Amino acid sequence: MSLGFRRSKPTGRPGEWFYCIKHYKVEERPECPAKNRLGPYATEQEAAQALETAKRRNREWRNDPNWNDRPSDEAEY
């Protein structure tokens, strides 16, 4: 029995760039589901650097004293 749900292709606008973490590729407009992509980015180059950008932002967040409630003796990963 069908529940009436339809799978539709992800939508996006021309000029929006995404990075697919499942297929390891840059996409103009999203081709993959949101759970598998980072973005949108303004340029193809920004999308290509998505993993490095996420890594840098995660490192900055972990080291931000305004958001760091981890005890000082806890190892950083």
C-alpha positions in Angstrom: 0.0 0.0 0.0 1.4 3.4 -1.0 1.5 6.1 1.6 1.4 8.8 -1.1 5.0 9.9 -0.5 6.9 10.8 -3.6 10.7 10.9 -3.9 11.7 14.0 -5.8 15.0 15.1 -7.1 16.7 17.6 -4.8 16.1 21.2 -5.9 18.5 24.1 -6.1 19.1 27.3 -8.0 21.6 27.9 -10.8 24.8 29.1 -9.4 24.5 27.2 -6.1 27.4 24.7 -5.6 27.4 21.7 -3.3 29.9 19.0 -2.3 28.6 15.5 -2.2 30.3 13.6 0.7 29.0 10.2 -0.7 30.4 10.6 -4.2 33.3 13.0 -3.3 32.3 15.4 -6.1 31.2 19.0 -6.6 27.7 19.5 -8.0 26.1 22.6 -9.4 22.6 22.5 -7.9 22.2 19.5 -5.6 22.1 16.1 -7.3 22.2 14.1 -4.0 20.0 14.2 -0.9 20.7 16.8 1.7 22.1 14.2 4.1 25.0 13.6 1.7 26.0 17.1 0.8 27.6 20.3 2.1 26.6 23.7 0.9 25.4 25.7 -0.8 28.5 27.6 -1.8 28.7 30.6 -4.0 31.4 29.2 -6.3 32.6 25.8 -7.6 36.0 26.5 -5.9 34.4 27.0 -2.5 32.5 23.8 -2.9 35.7 21.9 -3.9 37.2 23.1 -0.6 34.2 22.0 1.5 35.9 19.3 3.5 38.8 21.6 4.4 36.4 24.4 5.4 34.4 22.0 7.6 37.6 20.7 9.2 38.8 24.3 9.9 35.5 25.3 11.3 35.3 22.3 13.6 38.8 23.0 14.9 37.8 26.6 15.6 34.7 25.6 17.3 36.4 23.0 19.5 38.9 25.7 20.6 36.5 28.5 21.1 36.5 29.4 24.8 33.0 30.7 24.6 31.7 27.2 23.7 34.2 24.9 25.2 32.8 23.3 28.4 35.2 20.3 28.3 37.4 19.9 31.4 40.9 21.1 30.7 42.4 17.7 31.4 40.3 16.0 28.8 42.2 15.0 25.7 41.5 16.9 22.5 40.7 14.8 19.4 
